[in-house]
């Protein structure tokens, strides 16, 4: 790994921790802010944004496998959503559900940027979308 990869994995670890705190520990009212992060000034476009999206996908996955808590799709999605939006790459966080023979109701979160799935791609086609959360634009709307 090079220095940029280490820094990106460290950022992913921090965002995974913040997502875990928001979902599993802190009051629910703070959750809404994580769902709609501010979108920074566009610094990356086209191929650069896609390449960064793939790097964030790698970093979130690598960090999620190493943190001492269970980082599920929701934690991973919030982390990637925050990282990309703050880098100026608009994303959408998709929240879906599906009936499961084992569990009854199963939920899944995945993040897209420019139509490409960044995290949560496994089985996302089997889920009915309940909500899509874009980041806030830079004007705060």
N, C-alpha and C positions, 0 to 999 in steps of 0.2 A: 504494500500500500504506500502511496505517496502522501505527502503532507496534506494536500487538499482532501484526499479521501478520509484521512484521520480526522480532520476538522469537521467535515460533513457528517461523519459517523458520530462524532461528539455532539453536534447540534441535534442529530436525530435522537440520540439518547436523552438529551434534555427535553426535547419535545415529547418523546414517549413518556417520560416521567411526568411532565405537566398534564398530558392527556390522562394518564393513570390517576393522578391526583384529582383532576376535574371530574372524571367519571366515577371513580371508586371511593373518593375520600371527601371532597369538598361539597358544599351545598349546591343543589341543582341550578340555582340562579346563575352561577358562574359558567355553567355549561354552554349557554347561548353564545357567549363571547368566543368560545373555542370553535363553534360551528361556523361562525362568520368572521374570519380573520380579515384584517385590513389588507388590501392589495397594494403593494408598493408600486413605485413608478416602474413601468416596463423597462427592464434592463436587458432582457433576453427575448429574442423573437425567432420564430421559425425553427431551424435546425438546432440553434443554441438552446432554445427553450425545451425542445424534445430531449436533447442530450442531458440537460440538467435534470429533467424529469426522470430519466433512466438512472442517473446518479443518485437522486433522492430515493427512488425506489430501492436501489441497492443498499443505501445507507440505512434506511428505515428497517429493511429486512434484516440486515446484518446486526444492527443494534437490538432489534426485537428478540433475536435468538440468544442474546447475551445478557439481557437485563435480568435481575433477580426476581422480577414479578412476571406474571403471565401477560404478555402483550398480544391481545387479540386484534382482529381486523378493525375494531372501533378505535383502539389506541393508535394503531398504525395509520389508519385513515386520517385521524385528527393531526397526527404529527406531520404527515406528508402535506396535508392541506395547508397547515400553518407555514411550513418551510417554503413551499412553492409560492403561495400568495405573497408572503413577505419578500420574496425574491422578484416579484413583479410578474409571475406566471399565473394567470387566472385559472382557477380550478373549480371543480364541482365535487362536493362530497355527496355521495348517493347512499341513502339508507333504505334497505329493502328487507322484506320478510318472505318466508316460504313455509309451507306445511312440511313437516318432517315426520316420518313414521316413528322415529325413536323419541324425539323431543316434543312433538306437537307443533310448536311454532319456532322457527329458526330465523335469526336476524343476521344480516351481513352488511358491511360497509365497504365501499370502494371509492376511489378517487380518480377522476379523469382530468386531463389537461389537454386541450386542443383535440378532443375526441379519443385520446389514447389513455388506456387504463394504466395508472401509475402504481397503485397498490390495491389489493383485494380482487384480483382478476379471477381467482379460482371460483368457479361455479356462480359467478354473478348473474349469468343468464337465467338461472332458476329462481331468481328472487323478483318479487313484485315491488317496484319502487314506491315507497311511502313519502319520501321527501328528498329534495335535492337542495343543497345549501351552497350557494356561491359565496365567494369572499366578498366583503364590502369593497366597493370601488374607492379610489383615493379621495373622492369628495365626501365619503362617509355615509353614503346612502345604502 
